[in-house]
Amino acid sequence: MKRFLLSFFAVLLIAAPAKANTETETYGFDKAHTQILFFVNHLGFSNSSGKFLDFDGAFVIDREDPSKSNVDVTIQTASINMDDEKWDAHLKNADFFNVEEFPTMTFKSTNVELTGEDTAKVTGDLTLLGVTKPVVLNVTHNKSDFHPYSGKMVAGFSVTGVIKRSDFGMDYGLPAVGDDVTLRIEVEGNAVEKGESIEKK
């Protein structure tokens, strides 16, 4: 099964409903219903979009103390998809993601700050091209409930954020190609039972 990751992440941090039986819950990504999207200004003409199709990871929700919730995501950089083979190839080479030398990028949360009943700011370390920088993601908890078909507890989040690619040494095409990269991540996670492998998600 493909490893589909970051998630970034960012996905974990508002308490699940009282229907759940444990105070701390681990979730594996429902990869069919999780999308990692990004948008970058292209020469001022458009905000081009792309996505990553291969990632892995999990998030933990601590209902007693949401600030102790966390997320850990790994994205396979070669899974970048711009819906164009030539564009994909360019983004994979040393001008951008340099996927041969840096096959993964990771996001590991370091702090969760609740900002509202269903919102939080998740700070974490993003490692890209061998450079690690703090990133803040805005997270909205959409819903946590038992899935009507599987019967499993599912938690869903919408995540947004902005990073500067030049912070990570990705400066090809600046300033014509935008420095700001807008992130949008839609996440569904399935609760993992004790002893169950997250890889099955």
C-alpha positions, -999 to +999 in steps of 0.1 A: +000+000+000+013+034-009+027+056+019+008+088+017+018+115+039+017+159+053+003+163+066+008+186+072-001+183+093-018+195+117-046+175+123-052+167+157-061+188+182-095+193+192-111+170+215-132+142+201-167+137+214-177+119+245-187+089+224-150+079+223-141+057+252-105+067+258-089+100+268-061+096+243-069+085+208-045+076+179-057+080+143-043+068+111-049+087+079-078+076+057-057+081+026-086+080+002-102+110+020-070+130+028-056+155+004-024+175+007-027+205-016-005+236-023-009+268-043+019+290-057+016+322-078+029+315-114+043+347-131+013+367-118-010+349-142-025+323-119-022+305-086-011+271-098-021+241-076-003+208-069-006+179-045+013+151-029+000+116-034+021+095-012+024+101+026+023+083+059+019+092+096-006+095+124-021+119+148-030+117+185-058+135+202-056+140+239-091+149+251-080+157+287-053+181+276-056+190+238-023+208+240-006+174+243-021+163+210+004+157+182+009+149+146+037+133+127+037+131+089+061+121+063+056+130+026+073+113-003+085+142-024+086+122-056+048+118-053+043+155-063+016+158-089+009+189-111-012+170-137+015+175-162+045+152-167+070+178-178+061+201-149+063+171-125+097+163-138+110+198-133+096+200-097+114+168-089+148+179-100+174+199-082+157+233-090+129+224-066+124+193-045+156+174-055+138+142-048+168+119-054+188+136-026+158+144-004+131+118-009+110+128+020+098+159+039+084+157+074+062+177+097+063+170+135+041+191+158+057+208+188+028+228+202-010+230+200-029+261+210-066+261+211-081+293+196-118+285+197-143+258+203-133+240+170-101+257+160-064+255+169-030+267+159-005+238+155+031+247+155+056+221+142+090+215+126+089+212+088+119+196+073+124+201+036+156+199+015+175+191+047+164+224+063+141+224+094+120+255+101+090+261+124+056+263+107+022+273+120-009+256+107-045+267+113-067+237+121-105+235+121-121+204+136-149+195+113-164+165+130-156+135+151-181+106+151-186+070+144-186+062+107-220+052+094-206+022+075-174+010+092-186+018+127-151+032+135-145+065+152-134+091+125-120+126+131-120+152+103-100+184+100-094+212+075-059+227+077-044+258+061-010+276+063+016+295+044+053+289+041+081+306+022+100+281+000+131+303+001+133+296+038+142+261+028+167+270+001+142+265-028+148+298-046+145+288-083+124+313-103+121+339-076+105+364-077+085+356-109+074+323-094+060+330-059+079+325-027+047+321-006+033+286-008-003+283+005-011+249+020-046+233+022-049+199+038-082+180+042-079+152+066-099+122+077-084+099+103-096+065+115-092+055+151-065+029+156-074+000+179-047-012+203-024-036+185-037-025+151-012-014+125-015+021+112-002+009+078-035-007+072-053+026+070 
